[in-house]
């Protein structure tokens, strides 16, 4: 049963700012006239279970309810606009939060370590959710995001272990560093059509992520954005870019990374460019089949693939970048095709088992130290 406890002598209020609550009640109604709850006003009030906020309240200050470990329910005022950083940090008994429609901003680490929180609906008035706002909410199963969000900032949902599905609103243009890292139950992610960038480790170690739709608008995908994600299906929106592979990360015809351990690799036919460092240090690879239509192998693409024994470059390839096959110490056979125009600096440097390479007539430029023993191979 809820009841109002409004004992004014337990509140330290000055000019509309509640500076400190000094009581020990389980259920508290904050007095009318309070516009701001100050920093750490209820911090470590471990007896507190229920709080009703006044209608005129606009701001909840930093760490206002920090470590209120028994707090189960907040009745928000409809005029609330800002929840500042760390407000409900370690409120481990919160299960469900109904945020007001006029809310505009959720601060850094606002709900961090709310381990009992199971559901959150972010109203459409919210334009920004700061770093780590829901980090380590390990019971969080349902999230509905504001349609006005333009970015998912870094670590917002890091280690939300129970989260299975997320729909990113259409207005979102960027997903930040470690935004969903270690969401180990996440199976389905719906990305917006106008998404432009996915940050480093954004979905790393989402070990159940089965499907991801990436539209042609994507401009930047950071290294390791999907580290340790065993994709069962990855379908790019443009049919010309479609692929179904378990171990490649590809977007807009570019192969950015390989996560597998198969010794014999067949690169999908949709790939036009192999990005820099895509296979660097993949010591399990013994052979690679490159697709017809591939045009460029960028710098360090296969560097230090120490078990790679042979490679055939298709006729479509125009450029082999700098150090593309650097230190492939087991490489014995390389077949270059007519159509190749440039072999970059140190492209095959330290491929010490490579004895002979026939250079096509189409080659116009060979960079310095392209081969370990250049004079024996031309």
N, C-alpha and C positions, 0 to 999 in steps of 0.2 A: 504494500500500500504506500502510495506517495503522499507526502504532506509537505507544506511549505514551512521552511525554517528561515526566517528573515530577522535575525537578531543583529541589529545594526551595530552593536558594540563589538561584534566579532569581525566586522569589516573595517579596514582602514581605507577610506575613500577620500580623495581630494580632487576637486574640480572635475568630477566625472570620471576619474581614473581610480579603479580599484587596485590599490597597491598591495594589499595583503589580507588574506583570510586567516583568522587566528582561532577559529573554532575547530571542533572535532565531530560535528554532526555527520550523519551518513547521507542525508538528503538536504540539499541547499538550494534556495532560490535567491539569486543575486538581486539586490534592490533596484527598483526603477531609477533612472537617472544616470546609471553607469554606462558610459559610452566606450570605455576602454578597460579591458582587464590587463593589468600591468605584468611585467616580466616576473615569472615565478610566483605569481600571486597565490596559487594553490599548490605549489610545488611540494611533493612528498606528503600530501594529505592522504595518508594511507587508509583512513576510515571512510573516505568519501565514496559513495556509490551512485548518486544521482545529482545532477546539476541542471537547473533551469536558468537560462540566460534571459536578461531583460530585452524588451522590444527595441530599445534605442541603442543597443550594443552594436558597434561597428568593427571593432578590432579586438582580437585576442592576442596578447603579446607573447613574446618568446618564452617557451618553457612554462607557460602559465599553469598547466596541469601535469608537469613533469613527474613521472613516477607515482601517479595516483593509482596504485596497483589494484585497488578494489573498484575503481570507477567503471560502471557498467553502461550508463546511459547519459547522454547529453541532449537536452531539449534546446535546440538552437533558436536564436531570434531570427526573424525573417530579414532584418536589416543588416545582418552581419556581412561585411565585405572582405575582411582579411583575417586569415589564420596564419600567424607568423611562424617562424622556425621552431621546431621541437616542441610545439604546444602540447601534444599528447604522447610524447616520447615515453615509451615503456608503460603505457596504460594497458596492461596485459589482459584486463577483464572486459574491455570494450569488444562487443560482438558485431554490432551494426551501427552505422552512423548515417543519419539523414541530414545532409547538408542543405542549407537554405538556398533558394533560387537566385538571390542577389549576390551570393558569394563570388568574388572576382579572383582571389589569389590564395593558393595553398603554399605555405612556406617550406623552406628547406627542412627535411627530416621531420615534418609536422606530425606524422603518425608512425615514425620509425619504431620498430620493436613492439608494435601492438600485436602481439602474437595470437590474440584471440579474435581479432577482427576478421570476419568472414565475408563481408559484402560492403561495397562502397559505390555510390552513384555520384559522379561529379556533375553538378548542374551546368547548364550551358552558359551561364554567366562567367564561369571560370575561364580565363584566358591564359593562365600560366600555373603550372605545378612545378615547384622548384626541386632541385637535386635531392634524391633520396627520400622523397615525401612518404612513400609507403615501403621503404626498404625493410626487409626482414619481417614483414607481416606474413608469417609462415602459414596461417590458416586462411588467407584471403583466396576465395574461390571465384567470386564474381566482381567484375569491375566494369562500370559503364562510364565512358569518358565524355567530357564536354565537347560539343561539336565546334567550339570556337578555339580549341587548342591548336597552336601552330607548331608546337614542338613537344616531344617527349624527352625531357631532360635526363641528364646522367643519373643512373642508379635509382630512378623513381620506383621501379618495381623489383629491384634486385632481391634475389633469394625469396621470392613469394612462391614457396614450394607447392602450394595447393592450386595455384592458378592454372587452368586448363585451356582457356580461350581468351583472346583479346581482339577487339575490333578497334583499329586505329582510325580516328575520324578523318574525313576527307580533307580538312584544312591543314592537317599536320604535314610539314615539309621535311622535318628532320627527326631522327631517333638517335638519342645521344649515347655517350659512352656508358657501357654496362647497364643500359636501361632495363633489360630483362635477363641479365646474366643469372644463371643458376635457378631459373624457374623450371625446375626439373619435371613438372607435370604438364608443362605447356605443350599442347598438341596442335593447336590451330591459331594462326595469326592472320588476320585480314589487314593488309596494308592498303593505304589510299592510292588512288591513281596518280596523284600529283606529288607523291613522295620523291624527294630529291637526294637525301643522304641518309646513310645508316652508319652510325659511329662504331668505333672500336669495341669489340666484345659485346655488342648490343644484345645479341642472343646467344652468347657463348654458354656452353654447357647446358643448353636446353635439350636434354638428352631424349625427350620424347617428341620433339618437333618433327612432324610428318609432312607438312605441306606449307609452302610459302609462295605467294603470288607476287611477283615483282614486275611492276609496269615499266614501260619504255621510258618514262620520265626520269628514272633514277640516274643521277649524275655521279654519285660517289658512294662506294661501299668500302668501308675501312678494312684494313687487314685484320683478320681474326674476328670479324663481326659475327661469324657463325661457327666459331671454333668448337669442336666436339659435338656438333649437331649431326646425328646420323640420318640425314634426309632419306625418306623412303620415296618421296616424290617432290620434285621442284618444277613448277610450271610457270614460265614467264608468259605474261599476258599476250604479247605479240606472238602469233603462231609461228612466225619465222624463227623465234628464239626458243621455242619449246624444247624441253629435254626431260628425260626421266632417268636420273642417275643417282647413285647413292653417295658419291664421294666428291663430286665437283661443285664448285661454286661459280656460276656463270651468270652474267647479266649483260644485256645489249651486245651480244656476240663475243664478249670478252671472257676468257677463262681467267679468273682472279686467283683461285686457290684449289689445291687438291688435298683432301684429307685422308685418302685411303692408304692401304698397305698392300695392294695387289701388285705382284711383280710384273705383270703384263697389262699395260694400260692402253686403252683405246679412247682417244679424245673424241667427243661428240662432233658430228659433222657440221653443227651450227657455228662452231668456233671460228672466228676470223682472226683473232689476235690472242696470243698467250701473254698475259701480263707479266711484268717483272716479278721475279722471285716466286712464281706460281708453284713450281715444283722444287725449289731450292732445298737441298738437304734431304730429299726423299730417298733414303738409302735402301728402301725395299724394291725400287723399280729396276727391272732388268731390260725391259723393252718398252718402247712407246710407238704407237701408230698414230701419225698425224693425219688430220682430215684434208682431203682435197678442198680447196677454198680458203685454207689458212694462208694469211698474207704476211704476218709478222710474228717473230719470236723475240720477245723483248729481253732486256738485260737481266742476267742472272736467272733466266727462266728455269733452266735445268742445272744450275751450278751445284757442284758437289753431290750429284746423284752418283755415288761411288760404285754402284753395281750396274749401272746402265751400260749395256754391251754393244748396242747397235741403234742407229737412228737413220731413217730415210726421210729426207726433206722433200715434200711434194712440189710440183711445178708452180703452184700458186704462190709459194713463199717468195717475197721480194727481199726481206731483210732478216738477217740473223743478228741480234743485238749484241752489245758489248758483254763479254763473259757469259754468254748464254749457256754454254756447256763447260764452263770453267771447272777444272779439277774433277772431271768425270773420269776417274782413274782407271776404270775397267773398260772404257769405250774403245772398241777395236775396229768397228766398221761404221763409216759415215758415207751416205750416198746423197750428193747434192744434185739438184735437177736444174735443167735449163729454165730460165725465168728468174733465178736468183740474181740480185743486183748488188747486194752489199753484205759483207761479212765483217762484223764489228771487231773492235779492238779486243784482243785476248779471248775471242769467242770460244776457242778450243784449247786455250792455254792449260798446260799440265794434264792433258789427256795423253799420258805417257805410253799407253799401249797402242795408240793410234799410229799405224805405220804408213798408210797411204790414203790420200784423198784426191779425187779428180775434180778440179775446179771447172765449172761450166763456163762456156764462152760469154754468157750473158753477164757474168760478174764484172762490175765496173769499179768496185772499191773493196780493198781488203785492208782492214785496220792493222795497226802495228801489233806484232806478237799474236796474230790471230790463231796461229798454231805453234806448238812447242818447237817443232823443228821445221820451220817454214820451207827451207830450201830443199828438203827431202820430199815434200808433199806436192809441190806445184807441177 
